[in-house]
Amino acid sequence: MIPTSAPGRAVPGRIDWSGPPPDVAVDLHGNGPPSHRPLSRLHPARLLAYAHPPERTAGPPWREDEHERDRWCRLLSWYGVPADPQDLRIPAPERPSPAPGAVVIHPGADAVARRWPAARFAAAGAALRAAGHRVVITAGAGEAGLAHDVARRAGLPGSAVLGGDADPPFAELAALVAQARAVIVGDTGLAHLATAVGTPSVVLFGPVAPRLWGPPPGPLHRALWHPDEDAAARPGDAHGNAPDERLLRITVPEVLEALTRLPDPARRPARPTLTGAEG
C-alpha cells in the first residue's frame, strides 16, 4: 500500500514504492518541494505539479488566493487535460432516501477549528423540529458521540443519526442529501456533496474564506462567514484544535434565517439520476 497521508496532515517523507517508475505522478497536495520531492524520487515519466521556484520550474504558477476547484482544474488544463471548474454536478442516485425531505445537519468536521459548537447545531435542530421539519444528523466514522449528543440536545431520537461508528454508505448518504430539504453543515465534505447533487445548503465558515473553499455563488447555497476587517482569505488555522473565532460569530438565528431564504425543493429543476447506484 502506498501512503497518501502522514501524521498531522503532513506530506509523507517517502513513498515506499518498489515497482517500476510510474508513467504519471500527480502532486495534489500543493505544499511545494516537500510534496513533489517524494514523487520525483520515483522517476515518473510525467510529474504533474505546480511550479515552486527555485526548486521546480515546470508547471503553472501557484496562486495563493484561488478557489480549490479552480486551482486543480487549472493544473490539469495546463498539462492538457480538459477540466471545467463549473462542472460540479453528479447524478443523484435512484435509490430512495432514508428520510426524504428532511433537513440534514452535519455537525462534524475533520478539525475542531471548523466545527461549530454542538450546542448551536442542537439548538438549530430543536427549532427545526419544533417547526415541523424532519431532522437527520449525519456523522462520519468516529463522530457517533458528537452526533448523538446533538440529537439528544435537539430532542431527536437516536434513530435520527446516520453514521458515526463508521462512515455511512456513500449511496445511502448521497440519496439522503439529494432528496433533502436542505443541509446545514460546516466547511467539510458534506457541503461539497450538497453542491454536487444540487441540494440547498447553509455552510458555516471560520478559518478559511468561502471564496477559497465555498460553494458556487447562486441562490442554492448560503455561505456564512464573519471575517476580520482585513478580510484575509486564510485568517485562521483550518486544522486547529479550537473553534475558530470567526466561526463562533455565526449565531443560531442567523443560520435559521439563512435556511428560510433557500429555494423550495419542489421548485427545483429535475436532476439526472444515476441508475444502479444501489451498492
C-alpha positions as CSV (number, residue, x, y, z in Angstrom):
1,M,0.0,0.0,0.0
2,I,1.3,3.5,-0.9
3,P,0.7,6.0,1.9
4,T,-1.3,9.1,0.9
5,S,-1.1,10.8,4.3
6,A,1.2,11.3,7.3
7,P,0.7,12.3,10.9
8,G,-0.7,15.8,11.4
9,R,-1.7,16.1,7.8
10,A,1.9,16.3,6.8
11,V,3.3,15.2,3.5
12,P,4.8,11.7,3.6
13,G,8.6,12.0,3.7
14,R,8.9,8.9,1.4
15,I,6.8,6.7,-0.8
16,D,7.6,3.0,-0.4
17,W,7.1,2.0,-4.0
18,S,9.3,-0.8,-5.3
19,G,7.7,-1.2,-8.7
20,P,8.8,0.4,-12.0
21,P,8.8,4.1,-12.4
22,P,5.2,5.2,-12.9
23,D,4.0,6.8,-16.2
24,V,2.4,9.7,-14.4
25,A,2.6,11.1,-10.8
26,V,0.4,14.0,-9.7
27,D,1.0,16.3,-6.8
28,L,-2.4,17.2,-5.3
29,H,-1.0,18.5,-2.0
30,G,0.4,21.8,-3.3
31,N,2.9,22.1,-0.5
32,G,5.8,22.9,-2.8
33,P,9.1,21.0,-2.7
34,P,8.1,18.8,0.3
35,S,5.2,17.4,-1.6
36,H,6.8,16.8,-5.0
37,R,10.2,15.6,-3.8
38,P,8.9,12.1,-2.8
39,L,7.2,11.9,-6.2
40,S,10.3,13.0,-8.1
41,R,12.3,10.2,-6.4
42,L,10.0,7.7,-8.2
43,H,11.3,9.0,-11.5
44,P,7.9,9.2,-13.2
45,A,7.7,9.7,-17.0
46,R,5.5,12.8,-16.2
47,L,5.1,14.7,-13.0
48,L,2.0,16.9,-12.9
49,A,2.6,19.6,-10.3
50,Y,2.6,23.3,-9.7
51,A,5.8,25.3,-10.1
52,H,7.5,26.3,-6.9
53,P,10.7,28.2,-7.8
54,P,13.6,27.9,-7.4
55,E,13.5,24.2,-7.0
56,R,10.8,23.3,-9.5
57,T,10.3,25.5,-12.6
58,A,8.0,23.3,-14.7
59,G,4.2,23.6,-14.2
60,P,1.8,26.5,-13.8
61,P,2.5,29.2,-11.2
62,W,0.8,28.7,-7.8
63,R,-1.8,31.3,-6.8
64,E,-2.4,31.6,-3.1
65,D,-5.8,33.4,-3.3
66,E,-7.6,30.9,-5.6
67,H,-10.6,28.6,-5.1
68,E,-9.6,25.0,-4.8
69,R,-11.8,23.8,-7.7
70,D,-10.2,26.5,-10.0
71,R,-6.7,25.6,-8.7
72,W,-6.8,21.9,-9.5
73,C,-8.7,22.3,-12.8
74,R,-6.1,24.9,-13.8
75,L,-3.3,22.3,-13.1
76,L,-5.0,19.7,-15.3
77,S,-5.7,22.1,-18.1
78,W,-2.1,23.3,-18.1
79,Y,-1.0,19.7,-18.7
80,G,-3.5,19.3,-21.5
81,V,-6.3,17.5,-19.5
82,P,-9.6,19.3,-20.1
83,A,-11.2,20.3,-16.8
84,D,-14.1,22.7,-16.2
85,P,-14.3,24.1,-12.6
86,Q,-18.0,24.9,-13.2
87,D,-18.8,21.2,-13.9
88,L,-19.7,20.4,-10.3
89,R,-22.7,18.1,-10.5
90,I,-23.0,14.4,-10.2
91,P,-26.2,12.4,-10.9
92,A,-28.4,11.8,-8.0
93,P,-28.8,8.2,-7.1
94,E,-32.1,6.4,-7.9
95,R,-32.3,4.7,-4.5
96,P,-34.9,6.2,-2.1
97,S,-33.7,8.4,0.7
98,P,-34.0,7.1,4.3
99,A,-35.6,10.4,5.2
100,P,-37.0,12.2,2.1
101,G,-37.5,15.9,2.6
102,A,-35.5,16.1,5.9
103,V,-33.2,18.9,6.9
104,V,-29.8,17.3,7.2
105,I,-27.4,18.6,9.9
106,H,-23.8,17.6,9.8
107,P,-22.0,18.8,13.0
108,G,-18.6,17.1,12.4
109,A,-15.5,18.3,10.5
110,D,-12.0,17.0,10.2
111,A,-10.6,19.6,12.5
112,V,-12.1,21.3,15.6
113,A,-11.4,24.7,14.1
114,R,-14.1,24.1,11.6
115,R,-16.7,22.6,14.0
116,W,-19.5,25.0,15.0
117,P,-20.4,24.2,18.7
118,A,-22.6,21.1,19.2
119,A,-24.9,23.2,21.4
120,R,-25.6,25.5,18.5
121,F,-26.3,22.7,16.0
122,A,-28.6,21.2,18.6
123,A,-30.4,24.5,19.1
124,A,-30.9,24.8,15.3
125,G,-32.2,21.2,15.2
126,A,-34.6,21.7,18.0
127,A,-36.0,24.9,16.4
128,L,-36.5,23.0,13.1
129,R,-38.1,20.0,14.8
130,A,-40.5,22.4,16.6
131,A,-41.4,24.0,13.3
132,G,-42.4,20.6,11.9
133,H,-39.3,19.7,9.9
134,R,-37.9,16.2,9.9
135,V,-34.3,16.4,11.0
136,V,-31.5,13.9,10.4
137,I,-28.0,14.2,12.0
138,T,-25.2,12.7,9.8
139,A,-21.8,11.6,11.1
140,G,-18.6,10.2,9.8
141,A,-16.5,7.4,11.3
142,G,-15.7,8.3,14.9
143,E,-18.3,11.0,15.2
144,A,-21.0,8.9,16.9
145,G,-20.6,10.7,20.2
146,L,-20.9,14.1,18.7
147,A,-23.9,13.2,16.5
148,H,-25.9,11.5,19.3
149,D,-25.1,14.4,21.7
150,V,-26.5,16.9,19.1
151,A,-29.6,14.7,18.6
152,R,-30.2,14.3,22.3
153,R,-30.0,18.0,22.9
154,A,-32.3,18.7,20.0
155,G,-34.9,16.3,21.3
156,L,-34.4,13.8,18.5
157,P,-34.3,10.1,18.8
158,G,-31.1,8.1,18.3
159,S,-32.6,6.8,15.1
160,A,-32.3,10.3,13.7
161,V,-28.5,9.7,13.5
162,L,-27.0,8.3,10.3
163,G,-23.4,7.0,10.6
164,G,-21.0,7.6,13.4
165,D,-19.5,4.3,14.2
166,A,-18.5,4.1,10.6
167,D,-19.0,6.3,7.5
168,P,-22.5,6.0,6.1
169,P,-22.5,4.0,2.8
170,F,-22.0,6.6,0.1
171,A,-25.0,5.6,-1.9
172,E,-27.3,6.0,1.1
173,L,-25.7,9.3,2.1
174,A,-25.9,10.6,-1.4
175,A,-29.6,9.6,-1.6
176,L,-30.3,11.3,1.7
177,V,-28.6,14.6,0.7
178,A,-30.0,14.6,-2.8
179,Q,-33.6,14.3,-1.6
180,A,-33.2,16.6,1.5
181,R,-35.0,19.9,2.0
182,A,-31.6,21.4,2.8
183,V,-28.3,20.8,4.5
184,I,-26.7,22.7,7.4
185,V,-23.0,22.0,7.6
186,G,-19.6,23.4,8.3
187,D,-16.7,23.7,5.9
188,T,-16.3,19.9,5.3
189,G,-17.0,17.2,2.8
190,L,-20.8,17.0,3.1
191,A,-21.0,20.6,2.0
192,H,-19.4,19.6,-1.3
193,L,-21.8,16.6,-1.7
194,A,-24.7,19.0,-1.3
195,T,-23.2,21.2,-4.1
196,A,-22.6,18.1,-6.3
197,V,-26.2,16.8,-6.1
198,G,-27.8,20.3,-6.2
199,T,-29.3,20.4,-2.7
200,P,-29.7,23.8,-1.0
201,S,-27.2,24.3,1.8
202,V,-26.2,26.7,4.6
203,V,-22.4,26.4,5.0
204,L,-20.6,27.8,8.0
205,F,-17.0,29.2,7.6
206,G,-14.4,30.2,10.0
207,P,-10.6,29.9,9.5
208,V,-10.8,29.9,5.7
209,A,-12.9,32.2,3.4
210,P,-15.7,30.8,1.3
211,R,-14.0,32.3,-1.7
212,L,-11.4,29.5,-1.4
213,W,-13.4,26.5,-0.3
214,G,-17.0,27.5,-0.5
215,P,-20.0,26.6,-2.7
216,P,-20.6,28.3,-6.1
217,P,-22.5,31.6,-6.0
218,G,-26.2,31.5,-6.5
219,P,-29.5,31.0,-4.7
220,L,-28.9,27.3,-3.8
221,H,-26.3,28.0,-1.2
222,R,-25.7,30.4,1.7
223,A,-22.1,30.7,2.9
224,L,-22.0,32.3,6.3
225,W,-18.7,34.0,7.3
226,H,-17.8,36.9,9.5
227,P,-14.2,37.9,8.6
228,D,-12.0,40.4,10.4
229,E,-11.6,43.9,9.0
230,D,-8.8,42.8,6.6
231,A,-10.9,40.0,5.2
232,A,-7.9,37.8,4.7
233,A,-8.5,34.6,2.8
234,R,-6.9,32.4,5.5
235,P,-7.2,34.3,8.7
236,G,-7.1,31.1,10.9
237,D,-5.7,27.6,11.2
238,A,-8.0,25.3,9.3
239,H,-6.6,22.4,11.2
240,G,-6.6,24.0,14.6
241,N,-7.7,22.4,17.9
242,A,-10.2,25.1,18.9
243,P,-13.3,26.5,17.1
244,D,-12.2,29.5,15.0
245,E,-13.3,32.8,16.4
246,R,-14.9,33.8,13.1
247,L,-16.9,30.6,13.1
248,L,-18.1,31.4,16.6
249,R,-19.5,34.7,15.3
250,I,-22.2,32.8,13.5
251,T,-25.4,32.6,15.5
252,V,-28.2,30.1,15.6
253,P,-30.9,32.7,14.4
254,E,-28.6,33.6,11.5
255,V,-28.4,30.0,10.4
256,L,-32.2,29.5,10.7
257,E,-32.9,32.8,8.8
258,A,-30.5,31.7,6.0
259,L,-32.3,28.4,5.8
260,T,-35.6,30.2,5.1
261,R,-34.1,32.0,2.2
262,L,-33.1,28.8,0.4
263,P,-35.3,27.8,-2.6
264,D,-38.2,25.4,-2.1
265,P,-37.1,21.9,-3.2
266,A,-40.5,21.5,-5.0
267,R,-39.5,24.3,-7.4
268,R,-36.0,22.9,-8.1
269,P,-35.5,21.6,-11.7
270,A,-35.4,17.8,-12.1
271,R,-31.9,16.3,-11.7
272,P,-30.4,13.4,-13.7
273,T,-30.4,10.1,-11.9
274,L,-27.6,7.6,-11.5
275,T,-29.0,4.2,-12.4
276,G,-27.7,1.3,-10.4
277,A,-26.4,3.3,-7.5
278,E,-27.7,0.8,-5.0
279,G,-24.4,-0.6,-4.0
